[in-house]
């Protein structure tokens, strides 16, 4: 089981590929790409998406990005706007 998860609105506890697998769910049944999407973390999302072992089957990053976009904090929209180009790239590559 992965320990990678949200630690606060717009934050994760940090992606560490040596400790977590890109295709394994955490205790909240979220895949790493979904955690990064909800947090709006562009660097972590890109790292997970570009990992050679990443398998997109069953992943719902756009759904979780929308959840993060609807967070009631001032930075939610800015995080989503930064992530949007990567969500488009994800769609082109995997759908």
C-alpha positions in Angstrom: 0.0 0.0 0.0 1.2 3.5 -0.8 1.7 6.1 1.9 1.5 9.0 -0.7 -1.6 11.1 0.2 -3.0 14.6 0.6 -1.6 16.3 3.7 -3.6 19.5 3.4 -5.6 21.4 0.8 -3.3 21.6 -2.2 -0.6 19.6 -0.6 0.7 16.1 -0.6 3.1 14.4 1.8 5.6 14.3 -1.1 6.0 11.9 -3.9 8.8 9.4 -3.3 9.0 6.7 -6.0 11.5 4.7 -4.0 8.8 4.2 -1.3 5.6 4.2 -3.4 4.5 2.5 -6.5 2.9 4.5 -9.3 0.1 2.0 -9.7 -0.8 1.1 -6.1 -3.7 2.7 -4.2 -3.2 4.4 -0.8 -5.4 3.9 2.3 -8.0 6.2 0.8 -8.1 4.0 -2.4 -6.5 6.8 -4.5 -3.9 6.2 -7.1 -0.8 8.4 -6.9 -1.8 10.3 -10.1 -5.2 11.1 -8.5 -3.5 12.4 -5.3 -1.2 14.7 -7.3 -4.2 15.8 -9.5 -6.3 16.7 -6.5 -3.5 18.6 -4.9 -2.8 20.4 -8.2 0.9 19.5 -7.8 2.3 19.9 -11.4 5.8 18.4 -10.6 4.5 15.3 -8.8 1.8 14.8 -11.5 4.3 15.0 -14.3 6.8 12.6 -12.5 4.1 10.0 -11.9 2.6 10.3 -15.4 6.1 10.0 -17.0 7.2 7.1 -14.9 7.8 4.2 -17.4 5.9 1.8 -15.1 2.8 4.0 -14.9 -0.4 2.3 -16.0 -3.4 4.7 -16.6 -6.1 2.0 -16.5 -8.6 2.9 -13.9 -7.0 6.2 -13.0 -9.3 9.3 -12.8 -7.0 12.3 -12.6 -9.5 14.7 -14.2 -12.2 13.8 -11.6 -9.8 14.4 -8.7 -8.4 17.6 -10.3 -12.0 18.9 -10.3 -12.4 18.0 -6.6 -9.3 20.0 -5.9 -10.5 22.8 -8.1 -13.6 23.1 -5.9 -11.6 23.4 -2.7 -12.8 26.4 -0.7 -9.4 28.1 -0.6 -8.0 31.1 -2.6 -5.4 29.1 -4.5 -7.5 26.2 -5.8 -8.3 27.9 -9.1 -4.6 28.8 -9.7 -3.5 25.2 -8.9 -6.1 23.9 -11.4 -5.0 26.3 -14.1 -1.4 25.2 -13.7 -2.4 21.6 -13.9 -4.8 21.9 -16.9 -2.1 21.6 -19.6 -0.9 18.4 -18.0 -4.4 17.0 -17.9 -4.7 17.7 -21.6 -1.4 15.9 -22.2 -2.6 13.0 -20.1 -5.7 12.7 -22.2 -3.8 12.8 -25.5 -1.3 10.2 -24.3 -3.6 7.7 -22.6 -7.1 8.1 -24.1 
